[in-house]
Amino acid sequence: MPGSATAEIYFIVTMMVLILVISGVSVFFFMKTYKKEMRERAKRVEKKAAAKAAVAREAKSVDQ
């Protein structure tokens, strides 16, 4: 069949482009979720440190 080699090349190129687009979208959403989780983790760490400091201040005031 004439042109079948060209059709196969177009098909392969199209599939590769589709794979790259899907991979790019996946990486975008992964990074978005990762950044969100890191912000939430930082807030939890700050909250935990503040609670620990409050307990330490309270224990210090009780000792005096």
trRosetta pair geometry for C-beta under 8 A, 3 or more apart (Angstrom, degrees):
i j d omega theta_ij theta_ji phi_ij phi_ji
1 4 4.3 81 86 -41 106 121
3 6 5.1 -52 -160 41 64 115
3 7 5.9 68 142 -25 82 101
4 7 5.4 -52 -146 37 36 115
4 8 6.4 40 154 -21 66 102
5 8 5.8 -52 -151 34 32 112
5 9 6.6 32 151 -19 64 104
6 9 5.7 -53 -150 35 33 112
6 10 6.4 34 152 -18 66 104
7 10 5.7 -52 -148 37 32 112
7 11 6.3 35 152 -21 64 106
8 11 5.5 -53 -147 36 33 114
8 12 6.3 32 155 -18 67 105
9 12 5.8 -53 -146 37 31 110
9 13 6.2 30 155 -17 65 107
10 13 5.8 -56 -144 39 29 110
10 14 6.1 31 156 -20 65 108
11 14 5.7 -56 -147 36 28 112
11 15 6.4 26 155 -17 64 107
12 15 5.8 -56 -148 37 30 110
12 16 6.4 30 154 -19 64 106
13 16 5.7 -55 -148 36 31 111
13 17 6.4 31 154 -18 65 105
14 17 5.8 -54 -148 36 30 110
14 18 6.3 32 153 -19 64 106
15 18 5.5 -53 -147 37 32 114
15 19 6.3 35 153 -20 65 104
16 19 5.6 -52 -148 36 32 112
16 20 6.4 32 153 -18 64 105
17 20 5.7 -54 -149 37 32 112
17 21 6.4 33 153 -20 65 105
18 21 5.8 -54 -147 35 31 111
18 22 6.3 27 156 -15 65 107
19 22 5.9 -56 -145 40 29 108
19 23 6.1 30 155 -19 64 109
20 23 5.7 -55 -144 39 29 111
20 24 6.2 32 156 -22 64 107
21 24 5.7 -54 -147 35 28 112
21 25 6.4 27 156 -16 63 106
22 25 5.9 -55 -147 38 31 110
22 26 6.3 33 153 -20 64 108
23 26 5.6 -56 -147 37 31 113
23 27 6.3 29 156 -18 66 105
24 27 5.8 -54 -146 36 30 108
24 28 6.4 35 153 -23 63 105
25 28 5.5 -52 -150 32 32 116
25 29 6.5 23 157 -11 65 105
26 29 6.2 -60 -149 41 29 103
26 30 6.1 32 153 -21 65 109
27 30 5.5 -54 -144 37 32 115
27 31 6.3 30 158 -18 66 105
28 31 6.1 -60 -151 37 26 106
28 32 6.4 27 152 -20 63 108
29 32 5.4 -50 -143 36 35 116
29 33 6.3 33 158 -16 66 106
30 33 6.0 -60 -150 40 28 107
30 34 6.1 30 153 -22 65 110
31 34 5.4 -52 -140 37 32 115
31 35 6.3 33 160 -19 65 104
32 35 6.2 -55 -150 35 25 107
32 36 6.5 25 152 -18 61 109
33 36 5.6 -56 -149 36 32 113
33 37 6.3 29 155 -17 67 107
34 37 5.9 -57 -148 38 29 108
34 38 6.3 27 154 -19 64 107
35 38 5.7 -55 -146 36 32 111
35 39 6.5 34 154 -20 65 102
36 39 5.9 -54 -153 33 31 110
36 40 6.5 27 151 -15 64 107
37 40 5.6 -54 -146 40 34 112
37 41 6.2 38 153 -23 66 105
38 41 5.5 -49 -143 35 33 114
38 42 6.4 37 154 -21 63 102
39 42 5.8 -54 -150 34 31 111
39 43 6.6 32 151 -18 64 104
40 43 5.7 -53 -151 35 34 112
40 44 6.5 34 151 -19 66 103
41 44 5.6 -52 -149 35 34 111
41 45 6.3 33 153 -19 66 104
42 45 5.7 -52 -147 36 32 111
42 46 6.4 32 153 -18 65 105
43 46 5.7 -55 -148 38 31 111
43 47 6.2 31 154 -20 66 107
44 47 5.7 -55 -145 38 30 111
44 48 6.2 31 155 -20 65 107
45 48 5.7 -55 -147 37 29 112
45 49 6.3 29 154 -18 64 106
46 49 5.7 -55 -147 37 30 110
46 50 6.3 30 154 -20 65 106
47 50 5.7 -54 -148 36 30 111
47 51 6.4 30 153 -18 64 105
48 51 5.8 -54 -148 36 31 110
48 52 6.3 31 153 -19 64 106
49 52 5.6 -54 -146 38 32 111
49 53 6.3 33 154 -19 65 106
50 53 5.7 -53 -146 37 31 111
50 54 6.4 34 153 -21 64 105
51 54 5.6 -52 -148 34 32 113
51 55 6.5 33 153 -18 64 104
52 55 5.8 -52 -150 35 32 111
52 56 6.4 33 151 -19 64 106
53 56 5.5 -53 -147 37 33 112
53 57 6.3 35 153 -20 66 103
54 57 5.7 -51 -146 35 32 111
54 58 6.3 31 154 -18 64 107
55 58 5.7 -55 -146 38 31 111
55 59 6.2 31 154 -19 65 107
56 59 5.8 -53 -144 37 30 110
56 60 6.3 32 154 -21 63 107
57 60 5.6 -56 -149 36 30 113
57 61 6.4 26 155 -17 65 106
58 61 5.9 -54 -146 37 31 108
58 62 6.4 32 154 -21 64 106
59 62 5.7 -54 -148 35 31 113
59 63 6.5 35 152 -23 63 106
60 63 5.8 -53 -150 31 32 113
60 64 6.9 27 155 -20 63 104
61 64 6.0 -54 -152 31 35 109
